[in-house]
């Protein structure tokens, strides 16, 4: 029978107490502990004991039940300790802003929490961590503080570059609102009156009014009712207000950016992420690359939204913890460092780095009549006329306009693994727009499967010194309005993916400035998992001729023989 310790009071170094529940099997034998920390509320996580795992689009799916399978943790011989971060749920103190607890770094509280757990009679002094998404980010915060009792972590579906978590290529994503406020299948943060806006705390009333006025002057923001509401009435929407008023990258995001903190981690780290939400995959790979410790990376299959309560990946997690926390030599460290599920052929590929195979960047040119080809358009703009689309605001239409290009059917398996770039020569008649790309694997029957995506707000087109061929980086530290009527080359980062295109299949790429509100892909995601649409009418003209080489630059696996493509 399971033993439950309810409403434990865990002391922090400044006298604040965090609330926690602990679960373990009967008996006095001390066990390794797996710690889960979040602002979602420990009582919500306890539903893992009574609610069978749900998948989208079940109405019982709740994106915040992410601490893991309590019964399975206990059965495997661990103590499951679930805590509420400072200022949330049953914990004391204040929480100010996103990933900041009243001036106390979340990693510092995690350090104190872990060391308290390690000293309890039901723990043998050895601690790991558990949980997906926010729980995953908390693991990086904790490990970067180096608590002596924390011996390893297993991070599934974490969020790491906090700017890129909310603004994809500079385009606002609504999912963080759902996680914070509780919308579209998420219960949200378990915050009360002790949650405060960091912006409202840090700036004068006059400065806040100025920033709010600037954001409301953005037609995209002004056309979206929830954003207008939050900017005018931020109380009880504090964390979402902070995100809306920080539309460019900078100190507000970088101070607690796990990518920066991860350089201090010296314990073993297993990173697991599924394909389908490219910005999260991108951040996970970036984190893997900066870690200087024993590490593994597993990129799982599409789709990205795991079951809730979260029960996925537990088999691998327990192999990892049995090795590092129990000393069981199960061979997990003898396996390759990187493991990726390749879509298309649906097999697992392994290697020591990402991508796991050698790749060669090759251009695919946008051609007339909706073609993608390995040779550029030979004709000038006088013959190869540009093409375009006019998008009316979604306030007056439900139709999302788009352009589409496709390769000829591949004659053999064609492998594309890694990150890519789209170089698009585009003229718009407004100071800004969104450039949204979707890549599809289309079978001979016409059935399509989403491969990856790319996003860029036109005013964020600036590149920085990290950019290489096929691997662009945008600093997103400022917004520069576009000169209407000018033809500009926009370089869009294509999020990482691994796909084998089978014989007879085509690569199809679509360009739009808004996402379809309902389609086969979005049906797999919670209702709030889309991006802020363009709030003004915009005409987009795309040039792809001998003077304007609009093209994709993609990482093709070099083992392919291209003579018969």
N, C-alpha and C positions, 0 to 999 in steps of 0.2 A: 504494500500500500504506500502511496506517495505521501511524503512529509512536506507540509507547506508552512513556511514562516512568513506571515503576512505583516505588512506595514512596518518593516524594519526601518530604523532611523540611523542613517549612515552619516557620521560627522565629517564635515569639511574643515580645512585648516582655519577658516575664518569664523567657525562656530555655526554656520548654516548646516542644516541636516537635509539630506536627500532621502526620499522614500523608496523602498524596494521590497520586492517579494522574492523569496528563495524557495526552490523546489528540489527535492532530492529523494532518493529511495530510502527505505527503512534501514535502520542500523546505525551504529555509532562510528563506523569507519569513515574517516575524512576522505574527500574526493576532490579531484580537480574541478574548478568552477568555470563556467562559461557566462560571461557578463554581457548583458544587453542594456544599452542606455539610449533614451530618446525622449522627445517631448510629447509622444503620442498617448501616454498614460498606460501604466502597468496593468490596470484592470482590463483595458482593451486587449492587451496581449494574452490575457488569461483565456480569452475566447478560443485560443488554439486547443484548449482541452475539451471544448463542447461543440465547436462548429467544424464540420468536415471541410476540408480544403475546397475552395471555390475557384473557378476560372472565369475570365471574362467571356461572355457578357452577363454572367450571373448577377442579379441585383444584390446578392449577399456578399459579393466580392468587395472587400474593403482594403484599399491600398496601404493602410496604416498598421495592419496586423502583421508585423514584419520581424518579430523577435525570435521566431523559430518554433519548432514542434516541441513543446514542453515535455510531453510524455516520452518522446523519442530521446530527448537529451537525458532525462532521468534513467530511462532503460539502458542507455549506453554507459552508465556509470559516472555521470557528471552531475554537478549542481548547476541548475539554471537560475541565475540571479537577474531579475528584470528591474531596472531602476528608472525613475523619472529625473530628467535633468533639472537643474536649478530653475526655480520659478515656474515649474510645470507640474501638473498632476498633484500628488500629495507632497511634493518637495517644497522646502522653504526657499526664501530668497527671491530675487528679481531676475528676470531674463530681459535683457535690453538688446533689441535688434536680432539679426539673423546670425546664428552660430557665435553668439557672445552672451555671456551670462552676467550682467551687471558689472562689467569690467573684469570679470574673472574668466580667463580662457576655459573653454569646455574641457580641453585636455588636462588642465590642472585639477578640475573636479574629478575627471575620470581617473587620474592618478590616485587621488585620495580614496575614491570609491573602491578601486581595485585592491589597494593595500589593506583596506578594512576587510574586504571579502576574504583575502588571503589569510587574515588572522583569525577568522571564525572557526569554531571547533568542527564544523561540518566541511571545512575546506582543508586540503592538505598543503596549502601554500602555493599551489600552482594554478595559474589563471590564464584562460584564453578569452576570446570575445565572440559574439554571435549576433547575426542580424543583417538585414538587407537595407539598402538605400540610406536613410539618415543614420540608422544603426551602423551601417558600413562606414560612413564618414566619421562617426564617433570612434571607430576603431583606429583610424589614422590619427585623429587628435590624441587619443590615449597613448598609442605606441610612440608617437613623436616626443612624449614627455618621459619616456623610458622608466615606467614604474618597475621596480625590481621583480615583482611577482608575475608580471605579464610575460609569458614565454613564447607566444605565437598568436597570430590573428588569421582569420579566414574571412575575407571581405567579398560579399556577393552583391552586385548591383549598386555599388556605391556611387556617390556624386562627389567630384573632386575639384575641378576648376569651377568655382562658384559663380563666376560671371557666365561662363558657358553653360552652366546648369539652367540659367534663367533666360539668357539672351543668346539665341543660336545664330551666329553670324550677325549679331546685332538686332535680330528679330525677337521680340518678346514671346516667351512661351508661357502658357497659362497653367501648366501643371503645378508649379510651385504654389500658386494660389490655392489649388485644391488640397495640397498637402498641409497648408497652413490654416486655411479657413474651414476646410471640410466640405467639399463639393464634389459632385460627380463620382461617387463611389469611395471617397476618402472621409474618414471621421475628422481628420485634422489634428492640429496641435492641442493638447490638453492644457491650454493656458487660461488664466483667469485675469483679474485686474492687476496681477503682478507682472504682466508682460508689457513692456514699454517699447516705443519706437526709438531706435537709436538716433534717427534723424531729428525727431522732435526734442530729444534730450540734448543733442549736440549743437543745434543751431538756433539762432534767435527767431522770434516770430516773424520779423521782417524777411529774413533769409528764407524761411520756409514758404512764405507767401510768394517770394520771387521764384523759387524752384517749382512750386505748384503751378504758378502762372505759365512758366516755360513748358511744363509738361502738357498742360491743357492747350497750349498753342500748337501742339503736334496734332495734325488732323487725324492720324491713326488713333491716338489716345482719346481725342475729343469725340470720336464716333462710337466709342465703346462704353456703354452705360456703367458697367462695374468700375472701370477705371476712373470715370468722372466722379462716381459716388465715393470711392475710396480717397481720392485726392481732396475732396471737400470735407469728408467725414472720416478721418483716419483712426479714430478711437475704436478699438475692437477689431481693427484691420491693420495693426501696427507693422507686422512683419511684411505684409504685402505692400503697404505704403512705402516702406523703406526700399523695396525692390523697384517699385515704379519710379521713385525719385532718384534712382541711381542707374540711369540707362546706358552709361559707359563704364568701362572697366577702370579700376583705380584702387586706391588705398582701402576703400570700404570693402571691396571684395578680397583684396590680396592679403590683408592683415592675417586672416585665418584660412588662407587657401591651403588645403591639404597637400597640394602638389609641392608647395614650398616647404611645409612642415615635414614632409615624408623623407627629406634628406637626412633627418636626424634619427630615423628608425634603424635599429640594429638587431631586431628579432625576426624570425621567419614570417613571411607574408605570402598567403595564397590569395590571388585575385581571380574572381569569377564574374563573368558578365555575358549576357546573351546578346546576339545580334538583333538589330531592329530599331534601337534608339541610338543613332550613330554618335551623338554628342557624348553620351555616357560611355560608350565604347572608346571614343577618342580620348576622354579623360582617363579611363582606366589604363590604356596603353601608355599614355604620358606618365602616369604614376609608376607603372612597372619599369619604365625606362630610367626614372630617377632613383629608384630604390637601390641601395647598396647593402644588400643583406641576402640570405637565402630566400629565394622567391620563385613562385610559379604563377603562370597566367593561363587561364582557361576561358576560351571564347565559345560559348554554347550556341545552340541553334535558335533560329527565329521560331516563334515570336518572342518579344522581350518581356511581356508582362507575366511574371511568374504567378503561381497560385497564392491565394491568401485564405487563411493564415499561411505564411510562408513555410513550405516543407520541402522545397526543391533543393538539390545539391547537397542534401544532408549526408548521403553515402560518402561522397568525396570529403566533406568537412570532417566526418568522424575518422576517416583514414588519416587525414592531416593531423588532427588533434591526438589520435591514438599514438602517432609517431612522436610528436613534439611534447605532449603533456603526460603521456603514460609510458613513453620509452619503448613502444612496440615496433619492432623493425618489420614493417609491412611492405617495404619496397617503394614507397611513394617518392622518396628522394632519388631513386634510381631512374625515374621516368624523365622524359624530356621536359625542359623548363616551360615550353609553350605548347598548348594543345588547342586546336581550333576546329570547329565543326564547319565543314565546307558545304555551303548550300548548293543545290543543283544535283551534284552526285551524292550529297548527304553522307559523307564519310568524315572521319577524323584525321587530321593531318597534324604532325608534330615537328618541333624544331627547338632551337635554343633561343631564338629571337622572333620578334614579329616584324614583317611577315615570316612565316615559317619556311617559305620557298624563295628562291632567288627570282627577282622580278626585274623587268625592263619597262621603263616608262615609254609609252607609245601614244602618239596623238590619234584621235578619231575626229575627223573634221565634220562640222555641220555643213550639209550640202543642200542644194535646191531639191524641192519635191520631198522633203522630209527624210532625206537620206543621211546616214552616218557612214563615213568611208575613211579608209586609211590614207587616201590621197586627198590633197586640198582641192577646193574649187578652182578650176583654171580660168574662169571668166571674171572680169571686173564688175563693178557695181552697175555699170551701164547695161549689162546683160543679166547678171545674177542679181536680180532686184532683191532688196531686203524684204523680210516678212515681219509681221507684227501682230499685236492684239491690243484691243482696248478693254480695260477692266473698269467697269463701273463699281462704285463702293457697294459692299454687301448690305448696306442700309437700304438700297433700292433694288437689288437684284439678288437672286439665289445662285446665279450662274457664275462659275469660275472659268474664265477663259484660259487657254493654254496653247502652246506650240509643242510639236512632237517630232522627234527624229528617230530613225531606227536603222540598225545595221542590216545587211543581207543575212539570211540564215547562216549560222556557223556550220561548217562542214565536218567538224570534229570537236571534241571536248576542248573548250577554250577557258583557261583559268585566269581569273583576275583577283588578286589578293593584295590588300593594302589600302592606303589613302590615295586620293586623286585630286585633280583640279579641273575646273571648267573655266576656260578663257572665253568670255562672251563680249562681243562688240555690240553695245546697245545704246540707243538714243531714247531718252524719255522726255516728256514735255512738262515734267514737274520737278521740284527740287529733291524728291526722294521717291523710292519704291522698295518693294521686296523682290529679290530674285530667289525663287524657290525651285529646286531641281529634284525630280524623282527619277530613280533608275529602276527599270523593270526587266525581269527575265520573262520573255514572252514565248510560250510554246507554240508549236504548229497549229494547235487547236484554237489559239487566241487567248488561252488562259494566262494570266499574268501573276507574277509574284514579285513583291517589292524587294529590291536588293539593297539600296542605300539612298541617302538624301544629301542635299546641300542647301545651305541658307546663307544669304548675304543681304543686309540692308545696304542699299546703294550708297548711302552717305558714309558707310564704314569700309570703303574700298581700299583704304590705305594698307600697305603690306609692311612687314618689319623684317629685320635682318635674319630671322630664322628661316625665311622662305627659300625653298629649293624647288627644282623642277618637279612638278606634280605634287608638291607638299607645301601649299601656301599657308601663311600665318598672318592674321590680321590683329593688330594690337587692341582695337576697339576702345582706345582711350579718348577718342574725340569723334564728333560727327561733323562731316564737311558736306554741306548741301551741294547737290549736283547742279551744274549749269544746264537749264532746260534747252534742248535742241542740240547739245553737244554729243558726239559719238565717243563714248568712253569704253575702254577695255576693263571689264570687271572680272576679277579672279575669285571664283567661289571654291571654298574648300569642300571636297567630297569626303564624307565621313567614311571611316574604315569599313571594309567588308571583305568577305571571302566567298567567291561564287564560281562554280564551274558551269559554264553555258554548254548545254548538251547539243549534239548535232541537230540541226533543224530549228534551234532556238535563236531568238534575236535579242540584242540589247536595245531597249527602248528608253529614251530619255525625254522627260517632259519639263517644260519651263512654264512657270506661272508666277503670279505675285501674291496670290492667296491660295490657301488649301481648300479642297472640297470639304464641306462640313460633314458629309456622309459618303463613305465609299468602303470598299472591301477592306482596305488597310485600317482606316480609322475605327471600323467596327470592333477591332481587336483591342482598342485602347479605351481608357475612361473618357467620359464626355468632355472633360476639360483639356485633353491632351492635344490641343492645336495651338496655332500661333496667331498673334495679333494681325488681323488683315489690314491692308492698305485702306485708309479712310478717305482718299480723294480719287477722283477719276484720273487714270493714267493711261497714256498711249505708249506702248513699248514697241520699238522698231529694232529688229535684230539683223545685223549685217554679217553675212558669211559668204565672202567673195575673195578674189585674188589679193585684194588689199586688206581685207579684214578676216584673218584666219580664226574665226570662232571655232573652238575645238575643245574636246575633252582630252586630258592627259591622264591615262590610267595605267596602273601597275599590272602588266601582263606577265604571267609566269614564264620564265625564259625557256623552259623545257619544250614549249610548243614550237612546232615548225610552221612558220607563217606563209609558206609558199602556196598553200592551197586555200587561204582565207579569201 
